[in-house]
Amino acid sequence: MGIGMHEFDDVVLQCFLENQGQLFPEENVASNLEEAEAFLEECLAVVVNSIEEVWEFFEEEGLDVEGMDKEEILEADEVFDIGDGRYLIVEG
């Protein structure tokens, strides 16, 4: 298990369904777990296991995280706090 795993369990999917408005305020992209899973697979979303991994992901993507603190990174629209220590990163 590492960065880049595309295993979306129901907890992850439910989190995305409930919070998708933070990234897609205009309209819901999914209305049920199946649609959420299809959408997340399509946009190559990733689930990571810690804030550090969120940070690593953004660095690998070439995003400038210099000078940002962890709270700021977690406030990014693309980052969803699953609530069990994991984070979903969706690039809209």
A tleap script that builds the chain and sets N, CA, C and O, in Angstrom:
source leaprc.protein.ff14SB
mol = sequence {
  NMET GLY ILE GLY MET HIE GLU PHE ASP ASP
  VAL VAL LEU GLN CYS PHE LEU GLU ASN GLN
  GLY GLN LEU PHE PRO GLU GLU ASN VAL ALA
  SER ASN LEU GLU GLU ALA GLU ALA PHE LEU
  GLU GLU CYS LEU ALA VAL VAL VAL ASN SER
  ILE GLU GLU VAL TRP GLU PHE PHE GLU GLU
  GLU GLY LEU ASP VAL GLU GLY MET ASP LYS
  GLU GLU ILE LEU GLU ALA ASP GLU VAL PHE
  ASP ILE GLY ASP GLY ARG TYR LEU ILE VAL
  GLU CGLY
}
set mol.1.N position { 0.848 -1.189 0.000 }
set mol.1.CA position { 0.000 0.000 0.000 }
set mol.1.C position { 0.883 1.239 0.000 }
set mol.1.O position { 1.749 1.385 0.863 }
set mol.2.N position { 0.681 2.092 -0.918 }
set mol.2.CA position { 1.458 3.311 -0.923 }
set mol.2.C position { 0.709 4.352 -1.711 }
set mol.2.O position { -0.473 4.191 -2.017 }
set mol.3.N position { 1.389 5.402 -2.033 }
set mol.3.CA position { 0.770 6.446 -2.826 }
set mol.3.C position { 0.424 5.857 -4.190 }
set mol.3.O position { 1.202 5.096 -4.765 }
set mol.4.N position { -0.723 6.209 -4.686 }
set mol.4.CA position { -1.097 5.750 -6.007 }
set mol.4.C position { -2.016 4.536 -5.980 }
set mol.4.O position { -2.396 4.021 -7.031 }
set mol.5.N position { -2.373 4.077 -4.787 }
set mol.5.CA position { -3.327 2.970 -4.715 }
set mol.5.C position { -4.712 3.512 -5.034 }
set mol.5.O position { -5.109 4.570 -4.544 }
set mol.6.N position { -5.427 2.783 -5.850 }
set mol.6.CA position { -6.764 3.246 -6.209 }
set mol.6.C position { -7.801 2.321 -5.610 }
set mol.6.O position { -8.690 1.822 -6.300 }
set mol.7.N position { -7.670 2.103 -4.316 }
set mol.7.CA position { -8.634 1.262 -3.617 }
set mol.7.C position { -9.551 2.191 -2.844 }
set mol.7.O position { -9.163 2.759 -1.823 }
set mol.8.N position { -10.750 2.338 -3.330 }
set mol.8.CA position { -11.683 3.241 -2.647 }
set mol.8.C position { -12.706 2.409 -1.895 }
set mol.8.O position { -13.579 1.787 -2.502 }
set mol.9.N position { -12.599 2.398 -0.576 }
set mol.9.CA position { -13.613 1.676 0.193 }
set mol.9.C position { -14.810 2.595 0.439 }
set mol.9.O position { -14.783 3.774 0.087 }
set mol.10.N position { -15.851 2.044 1.043 }
set mol.10.CA position { -17.082 2.817 1.208 }
set mol.10.C position { -16.890 4.062 2.070 }
set mol.10.O position { -17.567 5.071 1.872 }
set mol.11.N position { -15.972 3.987 3.020 }
set mol.11.CA position { -15.725 5.151 3.888 }
set mol.11.C position { -15.193 6.307 3.051 }
set mol.11.O position { -15.617 7.453 3.204 }
set mol.12.N position { -14.263 5.986 2.170 }
set mol.12.CA position { -13.677 6.998 1.281 }
set mol.12.C position { -14.752 7.553 0.351 }
set mol.12.O position { -14.872 8.766 0.179 }
set mol.13.N position { -15.526 6.658 -0.243 }
set mol.13.CA position { -16.548 7.080 -1.203 }
set mol.13.C position { -17.605 7.945 -0.530 }
set mol.13.O position { -18.049 8.944 -1.095 }
set mol.14.N position { -18.004 7.560 0.673 }
set mol.14.CA position { -19.005 8.327 1.411 }
set mol.14.C position { -18.470 9.717 1.729 }
set mol.14.O position { -19.191 10.708 1.612 }
set mol.15.N position { -17.218 9.786 2.125 }
set mol.15.CA position { -16.583 11.074 2.426 }
set mol.15.C position { -16.620 11.969 1.195 }
set mol.15.O position { -16.956 13.150 1.281 }
set mol.16.N position { -16.272 11.391 0.050 }
set mol.16.CA position { -16.272 12.194 -1.176 }
set mol.16.C position { -17.687 12.654 -1.526 }
set mol.16.O position { -17.902 13.813 -1.881 }
set mol.17.N position { -18.639 11.742 -1.424 }
set mol.17.CA position { -20.031 12.089 -1.737 }
set mol.17.C position { -20.504 13.260 -0.883 }
set mol.17.O position { -21.122 14.198 -1.386 }
set mol.18.N position { -20.208 13.198 0.411 }
set mol.18.CA position { -20.708 14.218 1.331 }
set mol.18.C position { -19.992 15.549 1.170 }
set mol.18.O position { -20.558 16.605 1.455 }
set mol.19.N position { -18.738 15.495 0.710 }
set mol.19.CA position { -17.926 16.718 0.704 }
set mol.19.C position { -17.512 17.191 -0.681 }
set mol.19.O position { -16.685 18.094 -0.805 }
set mol.20.N position { -18.079 16.591 -1.723 }
set mol.20.CA position { -17.644 16.928 -3.080 }
set mol.20.C position { -17.838 18.407 -3.411 }
set mol.20.O position { -17.170 18.941 -4.296 }
set mol.21.N position { -18.756 19.068 -2.695 }
set mol.21.CA position { -19.001 20.481 -2.950 }
set mol.21.C position { -17.793 21.370 -2.718 }
set mol.21.O position { -17.710 22.462 -3.280 }
set mol.22.N position { -16.852 20.913 -1.895 }
set mol.22.CA position { -15.678 21.761 -1.640 }
set mol.22.C position { -14.810 21.874 -2.890 }
set mol.22.O position { -14.101 22.864 -3.069 }
set mol.23.N position { -14.867 20.854 -3.760 }
set mol.23.CA position { -14.047 20.885 -4.967 }
set mol.23.C position { -14.890 21.214 -6.192 }
set mol.23.O position { -14.407 21.823 -7.147 }
set mol.24.N position { -16.156 20.803 -6.153 }
set mol.24.CA position { -17.049 21.029 -7.290 }
set mol.24.C position { -18.307 21.759 -6.815 }
set mol.24.O position { -19.375 21.157 -6.702 }
set mol.25.N position { -18.175 23.061 -6.536 }
set mol.25.CA position { -19.306 23.794 -5.953 }
set mol.25.C position { -20.480 23.948 -6.918 }
set mol.25.O position { -21.618 24.130 -6.485 }
set mol.26.N position { -20.211 23.877 -8.215 }
set mol.26.CA position { -21.262 24.116 -9.196 }
set mol.26.C position { -22.317 23.016 -9.195 }
set mol.26.O position { -23.519 23.284 -9.196 }
set mol.27.N position { -21.844 21.774 -9.192 }
set mol.27.CA position { -22.781 20.666 -9.287 }
set mol.27.C position { -22.138 19.416 -8.717 }
set mol.27.O position { -20.914 19.289 -8.686 }
set mol.28.N position { -22.970 18.504 -8.270 }
set mol.28.CA position { -22.438 17.236 -7.781 }
set mol.28.C position { -21.959 16.390 -8.954 }
set mol.28.O position { -22.632 16.293 -9.980 }
set mol.29.N position { -20.804 15.788 -8.792 }
set mol.29.CA position { -20.289 14.922 -9.850 }
set mol.29.C position { -20.715 13.481 -9.622 }
set mol.29.O position { -20.609 12.645 -10.519 }
set mol.30.N position { -21.196 13.192 -8.418 }
set mol.30.CA position { -21.635 11.831 -8.104 }
set mol.30.C position { -22.832 11.898 -7.184 }
set mol.30.O position { -22.908 12.764 -6.312 }
set mol.31.N position { -23.776 10.975 -7.379 }
set mol.31.CA position { -24.951 10.978 -6.517 }
set mol.31.C position { -25.071 9.690 -5.711 }
set mol.31.O position { -25.973 9.556 -4.884 }
set mol.32.N position { -24.168 8.743 -5.947 }
set mol.32.CA position { -24.166 7.525 -5.140 }
set mol.32.C position { -22.753 6.950 -5.094 }
set mol.32.O position { -21.850 7.457 -5.760 }
set mol.33.N position { -22.566 5.899 -4.312 }
set mol.33.CA position { -21.223 5.346 -4.124 }
set mol.33.C position { -20.623 4.844 -5.429 }
set mol.33.O position { -19.428 5.009 -5.675 }
set mol.34.N position { -21.458 4.231 -6.266 }
set mol.34.CA position { -20.953 3.707 -7.535 }
set mol.34.C position { -20.423 4.830 -8.421 }
set mol.34.O position { -19.342 4.719 -8.999 }
set mol.35.N position { -21.188 5.904 -8.521 }
set mol.35.CA position { -20.750 7.045 -9.334 }
set mol.35.C position { -19.509 7.680 -8.743 }
set mol.35.O position { -18.611 8.108 -9.468 }
set mol.36.N position { -19.464 7.738 -7.421 }
set mol.36.CA position { -18.287 8.315 -6.765 }
set mol.36.C position { -17.049 7.500 -7.106 }
set mol.36.O position { -15.996 8.056 -7.419 }
set mol.37.N position { -17.182 6.177 -7.043 }
set mol.37.CA position { -16.036 5.321 -7.346 }
set mol.37.C position { -15.589 5.490 -8.789 }
set mol.37.O position { -14.395 5.604 -9.065 }
set mol.38.N position { -16.543 5.506 -9.703 }
set mol.38.CA position { -16.212 5.672 -11.119 }
set mol.38.C position { -15.511 7.007 -11.345 }
set mol.38.O position { -14.530 7.092 -12.084 }
set mol.39.N position { -16.028 8.044 -10.698 }
set mol.39.CA position { -15.436 9.368 -10.874 }
set mol.39.C position { -14.010 9.415 -10.331 }
set mol.39.O position { -13.107 9.938 -10.983 }
set mol.40.N position { -13.816 8.863 -9.130 }
set mol.40.CA position { -12.493 8.914 -8.512 }
set mol.40.C position { -11.476 8.104 -9.329 }
set mol.40.O position { -10.313 8.490 -9.448 }
set mol.41.N position { -11.928 6.990 -9.881 }
set mol.41.CA position { -11.029 6.200 -10.724 }
set mol.41.C position { -10.658 6.979 -11.971 }
set mol.41.O position { -9.510 6.961 -12.415 }
set mol.42.N position { -11.634 7.654 -12.524 }
set mol.42.CA position { -11.419 8.396 -13.765 }
set mol.42.C position { -10.424 9.530 -13.579 }
set mol.42.O position { -9.600 9.782 -14.459 }
set mol.43.N position { -10.490 10.214 -12.445 }
set mol.43.CA position { -9.564 11.336 -12.274 }
set mol.43.C position { -8.337 10.924 -11.467 }
set mol.43.O position { -7.591 11.772 -10.977 }
set mol.44.N position { -8.136 9.614 -11.335 }
set mol.44.CA position { -6.927 9.090 -10.697 }
set mol.44.C position { -6.702 9.662 -9.300 }
set mol.44.O position { -5.594 10.057 -8.938 }
set mol.45.N position { -7.778 9.694 -8.533 }
set mol.45.CA position { -7.666 10.155 -7.153 }
set mol.45.C position { -6.807 9.162 -6.365 }
set mol.45.O position { -6.706 7.991 -6.732 }
set mol.46.N position { -6.203 9.630 -5.305 }
set mol.46.CA position { -5.402 8.742 -4.469 }
set mol.46.C position { -5.814 8.869 -3.018 }
set mol.46.O position { -6.281 9.916 -2.568 }
set mol.47.N position { -5.629 7.778 -2.301 }
set mol.47.CA position { -5.855 7.768 -0.855 }
set mol.47.C position { -4.493 7.611 -0.204 }
set mol.47.O position { -3.740 6.696 -0.535 }
set mol.48.N position { -4.183 8.500 0.715 }
set mol.48.CA position { -2.908 8.418 1.432 }
set mol.48.C position { -3.186 8.275 2.920 }
set mol.48.O position { -4.292 8.551 3.385 }
set mol.49.N position { -2.172 7.841 3.663 }
set mol.49.CA position { -2.379 7.444 5.053 }
set mol.49.C position { -1.935 8.464 6.089 }
set mol.49.O position { -2.033 8.210 7.289 }
set mol.50.N position { -1.448 9.610 5.641 }
set mol.50.CA position { -0.982 10.599 6.616 }
set mol.50.C position { -0.851 11.965 5.953 }
set mol.50.O position { -0.846 12.088 4.728 }
set mol.51.N position { -0.747 12.984 6.797 }
set mol.51.CA position { -0.514 14.336 6.282 }
set mol.51.C position { 0.807 14.373 5.524 }
set mol.51.O position { 0.933 15.057 4.509 }
set mol.52.N position { 1.797 13.624 6.030 }
set mol.52.CA position { 3.103 13.601 5.362 }
set mol.52.C position { 2.964 13.110 3.926 }
set mol.52.O position { 3.615 13.622 3.015 }
set mol.53.N position { 2.103 12.108 3.736 }
set mol.53.CA position { 1.927 11.576 2.386 }
set mol.53.C position { 1.180 12.556 1.486 }
set mol.53.O position { 1.423 12.611 0.280 }
set mol.54.N position { 0.268 13.333 2.081 }
set mol.54.CA position { -0.390 14.392 1.301 }
set mol.54.C position { 0.682 15.357 0.805 }
set mol.54.O position { 0.694 15.744 -0.364 }
set mol.55.N position { 1.571 15.734 1.702 }
set mol.55.CA position { 2.667 16.653 1.402 }
set mol.55.C position { 3.541 16.094 0.278 }
set mol.55.O position { 3.847 16.787 -0.691 }
set mol.56.N position { 3.943 14.803 0.430 }
set mol.56.CA position { 4.785 14.156 -0.584 }
set mol.56.C position { 4.096 14.153 -1.937 }
set mol.56.O position { 4.723 14.393 -2.968 }
set mol.57.N position { 2.791 13.876 -1.919 }
set mol.57.CA position { 2.038 13.829 -3.170 }
set mol.57.C position { 2.114 15.179 -3.876 }
set mol.57.O position { 2.392 15.238 -5.074 }
set mol.58.N position { 1.869 16.260 -3.144 }
set mol.58.CA position { 1.894 17.584 -3.756 }
set mol.58.C position { 3.294 17.918 -4.264 }
set mol.58.O position { 3.446 18.523 -5.325 }
set mol.59.N position { 4.312 17.522 -3.505 }
set mol.59.CA position { 5.684 17.768 -3.963 }
set mol.59.C position { 5.957 17.022 -5.257 }
set mol.59.O position { 6.545 17.572 -6.188 }
set mol.60.N position { 5.523 15.755 -5.312 }
set mol.60.CA position { 5.737 14.955 -6.516 }
set mol.60.C position { 5.003 15.540 -7.711 }
set mol.60.O position { 5.473 15.437 -8.844 }
set mol.61.N position { 3.858 16.148 -7.463 }
set mol.61.CA position { 3.078 16.749 -8.545 }
set mol.61.C position { 3.687 18.079 -8.974 }
set mol.61.O position { 3.230 18.700 -9.934 }
set mol.62.N position { 4.716 18.509 -8.259 }
set mol.62.CA position { 5.375 19.748 -8.623 }
set mol.62.C position { 4.683 20.986 -8.095 }
set mol.62.O position { 4.956 22.097 -8.550 }
set mol.63.N position { 3.780 20.801 -7.126 }
set mol.63.CA position { 3.119 21.962 -6.548 }
set mol.63.C position { 4.041 22.597 -5.518 }
set mol.63.O position { 4.790 21.907 -4.826 }
set mol.64.N position { 3.979 23.885 -5.429 }
set mol.64.CA position { 4.861 24.602 -4.523 }
set mol.64.C position { 4.320 24.543 -3.102 }
set mol.64.O position { 3.380 25.261 -2.760 }
set mol.65.N position { 4.909 23.690 -2.279 }
set mol.65.CA position { 4.452 23.588 -0.893 }
set mol.65.C position { 5.419 24.272 0.066 }
set mol.65.O position { 5.241 24.228 1.284 }
set mol.66.N position { 6.443 24.902 -0.497 }
set mol.66.CA position { 7.385 25.642 0.338 }
set mol.66.C position { 6.639 26.692 1.140 }
set mol.66.O position { 5.825 27.444 0.604 }
set mol.67.N position { 6.927 26.732 2.421 }
set mol.67.CA position { 6.345 27.788 3.238 }
set mol.67.C position { 4.899 27.524 3.655 }
set mol.67.O position { 4.321 28.304 4.412 }
set mol.68.N position { 4.318 26.442 3.172 }
set mol.68.CA position { 2.957 26.114 3.622 }
set mol.68.C position { 3.068 25.243 4.862 }
set mol.68.O position { 4.007 24.458 4.996 }
set mol.69.N position { 2.114 25.381 5.762 }
set mol.69.CA position { 2.118 24.452 6.884 }
set mol.69.C position { 1.071 23.375 6.628 }
set mol.69.O position { 0.299 23.449 5.672 }
set mol.70.N position { 1.064 22.389 7.490 }
set mol.70.CA position { 0.195 21.231 7.246 }
set mol.70.C position { -1.271 21.619 7.210 }
set mol.70.O position { -2.041 21.070 6.422 }
set mol.71.N position { -1.665 22.570 8.064 }
set mol.71.CA position { -3.068 22.979 8.070 }
set mol.71.C position { -3.461 23.558 6.717 }
set mol.71.O position { -4.547 23.287 6.205 }
set mol.72.N position { -2.559 24.363 6.143 }
set mol.72.CA position { -2.871 24.974 4.849 }
set mol.72.C position { -3.028 23.909 3.770 }
set mol.72.O position { -3.917 23.997 2.923 }
set mol.73.N position { -2.165 22.913 3.808 }
set mol.73.CA position { -2.248 21.851 2.794 }
set mol.73.C position { -3.583 21.129 2.927 }
set mol.73.O position { -4.211 20.795 1.922 }
set mol.74.N position { -4.016 20.889 4.148 }
set mol.74.CA position { -5.271 20.164 4.351 }
set mol.74.C position { -6.480 21.010 3.990 }
set mol.74.O position { -7.577 20.483 3.809 }
set mol.75.N position { -6.285 22.317 3.886 }
set mol.75.CA position { -7.394 23.188 3.496 }
set mol.75.C position { -7.560 23.257 1.990 }
set mol.75.O position { -8.539 23.818 1.499 }
set mol.76.N position { -6.608 22.691 1.249 }
set mol.76.CA position { -6.714 22.697 -0.213 }
set mol.76.C position { -8.008 21.989 -0.617 }
set mol.76.O position { -8.390 20.979 -0.025 }
set mol.77.N position { -8.667 22.533 -1.625 }
set mol.77.CA position { -9.946 21.958 -2.061 }
set mol.77.C position { -9.811 20.500 -2.488 }
set mol.77.O position { -10.761 19.724 -2.387 }
set mol.78.N position { -8.615 20.132 -2.971 }
set mol.78.CA position { -8.419 18.772 -3.486 }
set mol.78.C position { -8.272 17.728 -2.390 }
set mol.78.O position { -8.328 16.528 -2.658 }
set mol.79.N position { -8.083 18.186 -1.145 }
set mol.79.CA position { -7.801 17.251 -0.058 }
set mol.79.C position { -9.053 17.026 0.786 }
set mol.79.O position { -9.653 17.976 1.289 }
set mol.80.N position { -9.434 15.773 0.931 }
set mol.80.CA position { -10.599 15.403 1.733 }
set mol.80.C position { -10.124 14.602 2.936 }
set mol.80.O position { -9.442 13.589 2.782 }
set mol.81.N position { -10.478 15.046 4.115 }
set mol.81.CA position { -10.108 14.341 5.342 }
set mol.81.C position { -11.128 13.236 5.564 }
set mol.81.O position { -12.296 13.506 5.846 }
set mol.82.N position { -10.690 12.005 5.439 }
set mol.82.CA position { -11.628 10.884 5.536 }
set mol.82.C position { -12.082 10.675 6.974 }
set mol.82.O position { -13.161 10.134 7.217 }
set mol.83.N position { -11.257 11.104 7.927 }
set mol.83.CA position { -11.691 11.063 9.312 }
set mol.83.C position { -11.088 9.909 10.098 }
set mol.83.O position { -11.266 9.824 11.313 }
set mol.84.N position { -10.381 9.026 9.415 }
set mol.84.CA position { -9.760 7.897 10.121 }
set mol.84.C position { -8.243 7.945 9.978 }
set mol.84.O position { -7.555 6.935 10.124 }
set mol.85.N position { -7.741 9.138 9.690 }
set mol.85.CA position { -6.295 9.283 9.530 }
set mol.85.C position { -5.867 9.287 8.074 }
set mol.85.O position { -4.735 9.645 7.751 }
set mol.86.N position { -6.787 8.883 7.190 }
set mol.86.CA position { -6.458 8.885 5.769 }
set mol.86.C position { -6.994 10.130 5.096 }
set mol.86.O position { -7.895 10.801 5.599 }
set mol.87.N position { -6.415 10.416 3.950 }
set mol.87.CA position { -6.852 11.575 3.168 }
set mol.87.C position { -7.050 11.157 1.727 }
set mol.87.O position { -6.281 10.363 1.184 }
set mol.88.N position { -8.087 11.700 1.116 }
set mol.88.CA position { -8.348 11.478 -0.296 }
set mol.88.C position { -7.893 12.726 -1.040 }
set mol.88.O position { -8.244 13.843 -0.660 }
set mol.89.N position { -7.117 12.538 -2.093 }
set mol.89.CA position { -6.673 13.664 -2.911 }
set mol.89.C position { -7.299 13.518 -4.279 }
set mol.89.O position { -7.077 12.530 -4.979 }
set mol.90.N position { -8.088 14.516 -4.653 }
set mol.90.CA position { -8.789 14.496 -5.938 }
set mol.90.C position { -8.347 15.700 -6.733 }
set mol.90.O position { -8.479 16.834 -6.272 }
set mol.91.N position { -7.826 15.469 -7.919 }
set mol.91.CA position { -7.456 16.601 -8.744 }
set mol.91.C position { -8.566 16.862 -9.719 }
set mol.91.O position { -8.777 16.095 -10.659 }
set mol.92.N position { -9.283 17.951 -9.496 }
set mol.92.CA position { -10.481 18.237 -10.273 }
set mol.92.C position { -10.163 18.703 -11.677 }
set mol.92.O position { -11.074 18.984 -12.456 }
savepdb mol mol.pdb
quit
